[in-house]
């Protein structure tokens, strides 16, 4: 028994065909989790799987899937899956993939690289992501099923929200290079851009360098990532606005060459802005041109 425990197990099958099975697995060395898919305590039914070259070891699963569907006790439902998958102790990859759930449809390719399973769960911001997701949409509750540790993120507060996305990029949430980003989601945000982007648990480090072909967003959506709205006691900005041009920096310190349109007029801005989170020490060095801009509304001064 001791030698078997040390050796672990390894299963290989050239062809697999399961139809409407149930699967239950418990590793009682690990406590049960309250949210999301618990890989130490799996319970799935309506499990069907057709594929080739299944490899199953104590820490890895790999397979070329022709057809698959199941329902897991966490509430996650997979309606359709095909492509090549690998879930291992340092990498998860989906190649030539098609994934469909009641709220999600994902296509093409994605890969995650991480030092260990613990790092994937507890330090997801440092997980390396390489993805090419085309003409897809994803429901937030499906993200939370696989990464329940993100439930505290304000942007993921609505599990029923659906995000529409075309994305090609590589990096981590802390530093991501994006060759193409088209996004529609949150409360009312649309993006068509490329460049680099940084996010994470610390809103002070959120920012990036983007070429923006189109941006329509709201202060409420910005606050989901930065923790604060753009308006303050001195400056009053409209809830919704559109922009195109280039921007680099963060919500505190920003360099921009943008055309911004809103319900209070249009502004053409080219310059640098620092300490934007503190109006008492904020500095501006910019060329600004306006068209029908309501300065009285923006500066909270009815004399303008």
PADO-649409 format. One line per field, with one value per atom (N, C-alpha, C): residue in one letter; x, y, z. Coordinates in steps of 0.05 Angstrom, whole numbers. Example, Ala and Ser with C-alpha at 12.3 -4.5 7.8 and 13.67 -1.06 7.14 Angstrom:
# residues 2
residu [A,A,A,S,S,S]
c1 [264,246,264,257,273,258]
c2 [-114,-90,-66,-45,-21,1]
c3 [156,156,156,142,143,157]
//
This chain:
# residues 304
residu [X,X,X,X,X,X,X,X,X,X,X,X,X,X,X,X,X,X,X,X,X,X,X,X,X,X,X,X,X,X,X,X,X,X,X,X,X,X,X,X,X,X,X,X,X,X,X,X,X,X,X,X,X,X,X,X,X,X,X,X,X,X,X,X,X,X,X,X,X,X,X,X,X,X,X,X,X,X,X,X,X,X,X,X,X,X,X,X,X,X,X,X,X,X,X,X,X,X,X,X,X,X,X,X,X,X,X,X,X,X,X,X,X,X,X,X,X,X,X,X,X,X,X,X,X,X,X,X,X,X,X,X,X,X,X,X,X,X,X,X,X,X,X,X,X,X,X,X,X,X,X,X,X,X,X,X,X,X,X,X,X,X,X,X,X,X,X,X,X,X,X,X,X,X,X,X,X,X,X,X,X,X,X,X,X,X,X,X,X,X,X,X,X,X,X,X,X,X,X,X,X,X,X,X,X,X,X,X,X,X,X,X,X,X,X,X,X,X,X,X,X,X,X,X,X,X,X,X,X,X,X,X,X,X,X,X,X,X,X,X,X,X,X,X,X,X,X,X,X,X,X,X,X,X,X,X,X,X,X,X,X,X,X,X,X,X,X,X,X,X,X,X,X,X,X,X,X,X,X,X,X,X,X,X,X,X,X,X,X,X,X,X,X,X,X,X,X,X,X,X,X,X,X,X,X,X,X,X,X,X,X,X,X,X,X,X,X,X,X,X,X,X,X,X,X,X,X,X,X,X,X,X,X,X,X,X,X,X,X,X,X,X,X,X,X,X,X,X,X,X,X,X,X,X,X,X,X,X,X,X,X,X,X,X,X,X,X,X,X,X,X,X,X,X,X,X,X,X,X,X,X,X,X,X,X,X,X,X,X,X,X,X,X,X,X,X,X,X,X,X,X,X,X,X,X,X,X,X,X,X,X,X,X,X,X,X,X,X,X,X,X,X,X,X,X,X,X,X,X,X,X,X,X,X,X,X,X,X,X,X,X,X,X,X,X,X,X,X,X,X,X,X,X,X,X,X,X,X,X,X,X,X,X,X,X,X,X,X,X,X,X,X,X,X,X,X,X,X,X,X,X,X,X,X,X,X,X,X,X,X,X,X,X,X,X,X,X,X,X,X,X,X,X,X,X,X,X,X,X,X,X,X,X,X,X,X,X,X,X,X,X,X,X,X,X,X,X,X,X,X,X,X,X,X,X,X,X,X,X,X,X,X,X,X,X,X,X,X,X,X,X,X,X,X,X,X,X,X,X,X,X,X,X,X,X,X,X,X,X,X,X,X,X,X,X,X,X,X,X,X,X,X,X,X,X,X,X,X,X,X,X,X,X,X,X,X,X,X,X,X,X,X,X,X,X,X,X,X,X,X,X,X,X,X,X,X,X,X,X,X,X,X,X,X,X,X,X,X,X,X,X,X,X,X,X,X,X,X,X,X,X,X,X,X,X,X,X,X,X,X,X,X,X,X,X,X,X,X,X,X,X,X,X,X,X,X,X,X,X,X,X,X,X,X,X,X,X,X,X,X,X,X,X,X,X,X,X,X,X,X,X,X,X,X,X,X,X,X,X,X,X,X,X,X,X,X,X,X,X,X,X,X,X,X,X,X,X,X,X,X,X,X,X,X,X,X,X,X,X,X,X,X,X,X,X,X,X,X,X,X,X,X,X,X,X,X,X,X,X,X,X,X,X,X,X,X,X,X,X,X,X,X,X,X,X,X,X,X,X,X,X,X,X,X,X,X,X,X,X,X,X,X,X,X,X,X,X,X,X,X,X,X,X,X,X,X,X,X,X,X,X,X,X,X,X,X,X,X,X,X,X,X,X,X,X,X,X,X,X,X,X,X,X,X,X,X,X,X,X,X,X,X,X,X,X,X,X,X,X,X,X,X,X,X,X,X,X,X,X,X,X,X,X,X,X,X,X,X,X,X,X,X,X,X,X,X,X,X,X,X,X,X,X,X,X,X,X,X,X,X,X,X,X,X,X,X,X,X,X,X,X,X,X,X,X,X,X,X,X,X,X,X,X,X,X,X,X,X,X,X,X,X]
c1 [17,0,17,40,57,70,80,92,72,48,27,20,19,12,34,59,81,81,74,76,53,30,7,-4,-20,-32,-30,-30,-29,-46,-66,-85,-82,-80,-81,-101,-118,-137,-137,-135,-134,-162,-183,-210,-228,-245,-263,-291,-311,-339,-356,-363,-382,-408,-430,-456,-474,-482,-500,-492,-468,-457,-459,-454,-450,-422,-410,-383,-382,-370,-366,-338,-325,-298,-294,-283,-278,-249,-235,-209,-213,-216,-223,-199,-176,-154,-158,-176,-181,-209,-214,-241,-257,-283,-300,-301,-303,-305,-335,-342,-370,-379,-359,-366,-350,-362,-348,-343,-329,-322,-300,-305,-286,-273,-248,-234,-228,-229,-225,-251,-274,-300,-319,-315,-330,-355,-377,-401,-416,-415,-426,-445,-466,-484,-489,-505,-510,-484,-464,-437,-434,-429,-423,-397,-380,-354,-345,-339,-327,-302,-280,-255,-232,-208,-185,-161,-143,-117,-121,-137,-140,-116,-105,-83,-92,-92,-101,-80,-68,-49,-59,-43,-51,-53,-40,-41,-47,-55,-59,-81,-95,-115,-111,-109,-107,-123,-134,-151,-159,-163,-175,-205,-222,-250,-266,-282,-300,-328,-336,-362,-363,-375,-377,-399,-412,-430,-434,-440,-445,-457,-466,-476,-462,-451,-435,-450,-445,-460,-458,-437,-434,-455,-469,-488,-477,-452,-440,-451,-460,-471,-455,-444,-431,-449,-457,-475,-460,-437,-423,-393,-376,-347,-333,-315,-297,-271,-249,-223,-203,-178,-157,-154,-155,-153,-130,-118,-98,-102,-105,-106,-84,-62,-39,-30,-10,-2,11,20,32,19,0,-11,-39,-56,-82,-85,-92,-94,-119,-130,-153,-146,-143,-135,-158,-161,-183,-209,-215,-236,-262,-284,-311,-324,-333,-345,-372,-393,-420,-433,-442,-458,-484,-503,-528,-522,-500,-495,-469,-453,-427,-422,-408,-399,-371,-351,-323,-311,-294,-282,-252,-237,-210,-189,-176,-152,-148,-138,-131,-111,-92,-73,-67,-65,-58,-33,-13,12,16,23,25,45,57,76,64,38,25,-5,-20,-49,-55,-40,-45,-41,-21,-17,-40,-50,-73,-97,-102,-125,-121,-98,-93,-79,-66,-51,-56,-82,-89,-79,-75,-65,-38,-22,4,4,-19,-21,-17,0,5,-16,-27,-49,-40,-46,-42,-68,-81,-108,-114,-131,-142,-171,-188,-217,-232,-246,-259,-290,-303,-333,-346,-340,-348,-363,-376,-388,-386,-384,-380,-397,-411,-427,-410,-413,-396,-397,-420,-422,-405,-400,-382,-353,-345,-319,-316,-336,-334,-335,-347,-347,-318,-301,-273,-254,-262,-244,-261,-271,-289,-275,-248,-234,-238,-249,-253,-280,-296,-323,-322,-301,-299,-293,-287,-281,-307,-309,-334,-343,-324,-331,-346,-343,-355,-379,-390,-410,-436,-442,-467,-462,-468,-462,-478,-500,-516,-508,-489,-480,-465,-468,-455,-436,-411,-391,-387,-387,-382,-354,-338,-310,-297,-280,-259,-232,-215,-191,-167,-144,-119,-98,-85,-65,-50,-29,-12,-1,3,13,-3,-3,-18,-37,-55,-73,-57,-33,-16,-2,2,15,7,-11,-21,-17,-4,-2,-26,-39,-64,-61,-61,-60,-88,-109,-136,-155,-171,-191,-217,-237,-264,-282,-295,-309,-335,-356,-382,-393,-397,-407,-408,-406,-409,-437,-439,-465,-471,-451,-454,-427,-410,-383,-379,-367,-359,-330,-313,-285,-276,-260,-246,-218,-198,-172,-149,-124,-101,-80,-61,-40,-34,-29,-23,-42,-47,-66,-57,-61,-54,-77,-84,-105,-97,-115,-108,-123,-115,-129,-123,-101,-94,-103,-124,-133,-113,-94,-73,-54,-52,-34,-48,-75,-90,-84,-80,-75,-66,-52,-43,-34,-31,-23,-39,-59,-78,-81,-84,-94,-123,-140,-169,-182,-193,-208,-237,-248,-274,-276,-287,-293,-319,-337,-362,-363,-364,-365,-380,-381,-394,-376,-381,-366,-370,-394,-400,-383,-380,-363,-333,-324,-296,-291,-311,-308,-307,-318,-316,-287,-269,-241,-223,-230,-212,-220,-245,-255,-266,-266,-277,-287,-306,-316,-297,-300,-283,-291,-317,-326,-318,-314,-308,-321,-313,-326,-321,-299,-292,-301,-299,-304,-329,-347,-371,-372,-370,-369,-394,-403,-427,-423,-444,-443,-432,-441,-432,-416,-396,-381,-368,-360,-346,-319,-300,-273,-258,-239,-220,-194,-172,-145,-126,-107,-88,-88,-82,-80,-60,-45,-25,-24,-21,-19,-40,-50,-70,-91,-109,-130,-118,-94,-81,-64,-48,-29,-33,-40,-48,-36,-27,-19,-40,-51,-73,-72,-81,-87,-114,-135,-162,-182,-201,-226,-248,-260,-281,-307,-328,-354,-373,-392,-411,-435,-454,-478,-472,-448,-442,-422,-418,-401,-377,-359,-336,-310,-291,-264,-243,-222,-199,-175,-164,-145,-119,-97,-70,-51,-44,-27,-23,-12,-7,-22,-31,-47,-36,-30,-19,-36,-35,-49,-79,-91,-119,-137,-128,-144,-146,-129,-129,-130,-153,-156,-138,-130,-114,-86,-76,-48,-47,-69,-70,-56,-42,-29,-37,-37,-45,-26,-17,-1,-11,-30,-45,-55,-58,-72,-101,-120,-148,-164,-178,-197,-225,-244,-272,-291,-314,-336,-362,-375,-401,-398,-377,-372,-384,-400,-413,-395,-378,-359,-372,-395,-409,-417,-426,-433,-409,-387,-363,-350,-348,-334,-352,-377,-397,-399,-399,-400,-420,-443,-464,-457,-435,-428,-417,-408,-398,-421]
c2 [-24,0,25,25,48,54,33,37,47,37,46,76,83,111,130,122,138,139,118,117,132,135,148,130,142,126,141,126,137,120,133,120,132,115,125,108,122,109,121,105,116,125,114,122,121,140,142,148,134,139,134,155,153,166,154,166,167,191,196,181,187,175,194,184,200,196,218,216,231,217,230,223,244,241,258,246,262,256,277,275,286,268,277,290,291,305,336,344,372,379,402,410,418,417,425,456,466,495,501,526,534,544,553,565,553,552,544,514,506,477,470,450,440,415,418,396,373,377,356,342,353,342,346,330,332,315,325,309,318,302,309,287,296,276,284,268,272,275,260,262,245,258,244,255,237,245,226,238,223,236,220,232,212,222,206,215,196,201,214,201,209,202,222,217,227,210,217,208,227,222,235,232,243,274,287,316,328,312,322,307,322,310,322,305,315,297,310,294,311,297,310,302,322,318,323,304,307,317,308,316,312,331,328,346,336,353,341,358,348,371,363,382,376,397,393,405,394,401,431,445,473,490,478,492,497,491,494,473,482,464,468,446,446,433,449,438,426,437,427,435,416,421,403,416,400,416,401,412,396,406,393,408,392,404,392,408,399,414,400,412,399,413,402,420,410,425,451,456,482,495,482,494,483,501,493,505,489,499,487,504,497,504,485,489,482,498,494,488,504,498,511,496,508,500,519,515,529,514,526,518,538,534,549,549,565,595,605,634,641,621,626,611,624,611,621,604,611,595,609,596,602,583,585,575,592,583,599,585,598,581,593,578,594,579,591,576,592,580,591,573,581,562,570,553,528,530,507,512,491,494,515,516,535,564,568,595,602,583,588,598,585,592,617,619,640,665,662,685,687,688,686,710,733,757,753,733,728,705,693,671,683,670,679,669,688,682,687,668,671,663,682,676,689,675,685,677,694,688,704,691,705,702,725,726,709,715,699,716,702,716,697,709,693,705,688,697,697,717,721,696,684,662,638,636,614,621,646,654,647,653,649,619,602,574,563,573,563,580,605,622,636,621,633,654,654,674,702,705,731,742,729,738,766,773,799,822,816,837,851,878,892,887,884,880,854,835,809,805,828,827,815,818,808,781,759,733,728,742,738,756,774,792,776,785,772,791,783,799,789,806,799,808,790,795,783,799,790,798,779,786,769,783,769,783,768,780,760,770,752,768,755,767,758,775,770,793,789,811,835,831,852,867,853,865,849,859,845,861,848,861,852,870,864,874,855,863,870,859,866,862,882,880,893,878,888,876,894,885,900,886,899,885,901,889,908,897,912,925,950,963,976,990,1002,1010,990,996,982,996,985,994,975,982,969,984,974,986,970,982,961,971,954,968,952,964,946,958,943,951,933,938,924,937,925,929,907,907,891,885,869,879,870,877,905,917,944,964,980,999,1020,1025,1046,1037,1011,1001,996,999,994,1016,1009,1028,1014,1029,1017,1038,1028,1046,1035,1051,1041,1060,1048,1062,1056,1076,1072,1080,1060,1066,1074,1062,1070,1063,1081,1076,1089,1074,1085,1072,1088,1077,1097,1089,1105,1108,1128,1130,1106,1095,1072,1048,1044,1021,1026,1051,1057,1051,1058,1054,1025,1007,979,969,982,975,993,1018,1037,1042,1035,1040,1068,1085,1112,1123,1141,1154,1177,1187,1209,1235,1239,1264,1266,1290,1295,1321,1332,1356,1380,1381,1404,1400,1375,1370,1352,1359,1344,1336,1310,1299,1284,1282,1267,1237,1223,1194,1179,1185,1171,1189,1177,1192,1173,1185,1170,1183,1166,1176,1160,1173,1158,1173,1159,1170,1152,1164,1148,1157,1138,1144,1125,1136,1119,1129,1110,1116,1103,1117,1105,1126,1119,1138,1162,1158,1180,1198,1185,1200,1191,1209,1202,1221,1209,1223,1216,1236,1230,1248,1237,1252,1242,1254,1243,1263,1253,1268,1256,1272,1262,1277,1262,1274,1264,1282,1275,1293,1290,1307,1336,1342,1370,1382,1369,1381,1363,1374,1359,1372,1356,1366,1350,1365,1353,1358,1337,1340,1326,1341,1330,1340,1323,1332,1311,1321,1304,1314,1295,1301,1283,1296,1281,1286,1266,1268,1273,1260,1265,1256,1239,1230,1250,1271,1291,1319,1331,1357,1379,1376,1397,1398,1376,1376,1367,1365,1356,1377,1368,1386,1379,1399,1395,1410,1397,1410,1400,1414,1404,1425,1418,1435,1424,1441,1433,1451,1439,1454,1443,1460,1451,1460,1447,1454,1450,1473,1473,1459,1464,1451,1468,1455,1468,1468,1489,1491,1495,1508,1512,1486,1467,1441,1426,1427,1411,1422,1449,1461,1466,1458,1463,1492,1509,1538,1549,1559,1569,1595,1608,1634,1630,1606,1601,1596]
c3 [0,0,0,15,16,-11,-25,-51,-71,-70,-89,-85,-60,-54,-64,-62,-72,-102,-115,-144,-157,-144,-157,-178,-196,-218,-244,-266,-293,-311,-324,-341,-369,-390,-417,-433,-449,-465,-493,-513,-541,-550,-538,-545,-520,-518,-494,-504,-492,-499,-475,-460,-438,-445,-437,-443,-418,-410,-388,-363,-354,-330,-306,-283,-259,-249,-238,-228,-201,-181,-155,-145,-135,-125,-101,-79,-55,-45,-40,-27,1,20,47,62,49,61,59,40,36,44,58,65,40,43,21,19,-5,-9,-12,-6,-7,-34,-51,-76,-99,-123,-146,-147,-168,-172,-152,-136,-117,-128,-137,-150,-131,-105,-86,-79,-87,-81,-105,-126,-150,-149,-160,-162,-188,-209,-234,-244,-258,-271,-300,-314,-343,-358,-349,-361,-385,-408,-433,-444,-454,-463,-486,-509,-531,-539,-541,-548,-552,-555,-560,-543,-538,-525,-498,-481,-454,-437,-423,-404,-377,-357,-330,-310,-295,-274,-249,-228,-202,-202,-221,-221,-249,-268,-295,-310,-327,-345,-372,-393,-421,-439,-461,-479,-504,-526,-549,-548,-545,-540,-566,-573,-596,-588,-564,-554,-524,-509,-480,-469,-448,-432,-405,-384,-357,-341,-317,-297,-270,-258,-233,-210,-185,-162,-155,-164,-159,-174,-193,-210,-238,-242,-269,-288,-312,-332,-358,-368,-394,-414,-434,-455,-478,-485,-508,-505,-512,-511,-532,-548,-565,-568,-573,-575,-559,-557,-541,-515,-493,-466,-451,-433,-414,-388,-366,-340,-323,-318,-304,-281,-267,-242,-248,-272,-279,-303,-316,-341,-346,-356,-366,-394,-414,-441,-455,-473,-489,-518,-536,-563,-582,-603,-622,-608,-588,-569,-577,-569,-570,-544,-529,-503,-502,-494,-492,-466,-451,-427,-431,-412,-416,-420,-410,-413,-427,-436,-446,-473,-491,-515,-521,-519,-523,-547,-562,-586,-587,-597,-607,-587,-571,-557,-531,-510,-486,-470,-457,-441,-415,-393,-367,-357,-348,-337,-308,-290,-262,-248,-226,-212,-200,-190,-177,-176,-169,-166,-145,-123,-102,-112,-129,-140,-159,-174,-192,-176,-153,-137,-120,-107,-88,-98,-122,-133,-163,-170,-198,-214,-200,-214,-228,-218,-229,-249,-253,-273,-301,-317,-344,-363,-378,-397,-425,-443,-471,-485,-498,-507,-534,-549,-574,-574,-565,-562,-582,-600,-623,-621,-625,-628,-606,-581,-559,-538,-520,-497,-473,-449,-425,-403,-388,-365,-340,-324,-300,-282,-278,-260,-269,-295,-304,-297,-298,-288,-259,-243,-214,-207,-225,-220,-219,-237,-238,-221,-215,-199,-178,-158,-138,-121,-120,-105,-116,-140,-152,-145,-128,-121,-108,-95,-82,-101,-126,-145,-153,-151,-157,-186,-205,-233,-237,-218,-221,-201,-192,-171,-181,-207,-218,-233,-221,-234,-259,-263,-287,-311,-306,-327,-349,-374,-397,-410,-415,-428,-456,-476,-504,-511,-524,-526,-551,-564,-582,-570,-565,-550,-560,-563,-568,-552,-533,-516,-501,-487,-471,-447,-425,-401,-376,-355,-331,-326,-306,-299,-289,-279,-270,-293,-316,-340,-364,-380,-403,-429,-450,-476,-493,-505,-520,-549,-568,-596,-607,-594,-602,-578,-573,-552,-561,-563,-568,-547,-532,-508,-506,-496,-489,-465,-444,-419,-396,-371,-347,-348,-339,-340,-368,-378,-405,-416,-422,-432,-459,-478,-504,-509,-517,-522,-548,-563,-586,-585,-576,-570,-573,-570,-569,-551,-541,-524,-500,-477,-453,-431,-412,-391,-366,-343,-317,-298,-284,-264,-240,-222,-199,-175,-151,-127,-118,-126,-118,-139,-135,-155,-161,-143,-148,-170,-176,-196,-223,-223,-248,-268,-293,-314,-339,-357,-382,-402,-426,-449,-473,-481,-501,-525,-548,-572,-573,-570,-567,-593,-607,-631,-624,-603,-593,-563,-548,-520,-512,-503,-491,-464,-443,-416,-397,-372,-351,-327,-311,-286,-268,-268,-251,-259,-285,-294,-287,-290,-283,-253,-237,-208,-200,-217,-211,-211,-226,-227,-210,-209,-195,-166,-159,-132,-128,-149,-145,-172,-171,-194,-202,-227,-236,-224,-219,-207,-178,-168,-140,-132,-109,-98,-116,-131,-148,-177,-187,-215,-217,-235,-240,-270,-274,-302,-308,-333,-339,-334,-329,-323,-347,-371,-395,-413,-427,-447,-467,-490,-511,-515,-524,-529,-550,-563,-581,-581,-586,-585,-570,-555,-540,-511,-493,-465,-452,-432,-418,-389,-371,-342,-326,-305,-287,-281,-263,-256,-240,-229,-215,-233,-250,-267,-296,-313,-340,-361,-383,-407,-428,-442,-460,-484,-506,-531,-541,-531,-534,-544,-559,-565,-548,-531,-513,-518,-522,-526,-504,-497,-476,-478,-459,-460,-453,-443,-436,-456,-479,-499,-507,-523,-534,-525,-519,-511,-526,-535,-548,-528,-517,-496,-503,-500,-506,-484,-465,-443,-421,-399,-376,-351,-335,-311,-289,-266,-243,-218,-200,-174,-178,-197,-203,-181,-163,-141,-118,-119,-98,-111,-112,-125,-114,-88,-75,-86,-97,-107,-136,-149,-177,-195,-215,-234,-263,-280,-308,-326,-347,-368,-394,-406,-429,-448,-473,-492,-494,-490,-489,-508,-526,-543,-538,-539,-532,-554,-553,-571,-556,-551,-536,-509,-495,-470,-447,-430,-408,-384,-382,-360,-333,-332,-307,-295,-311,-301,-291,-307,-300,-275,-272,-250,-226,-228,-207,-200,-221,-217,-237,-226,-243,-257,-249,-262,-290,-297,-324,-343]
//
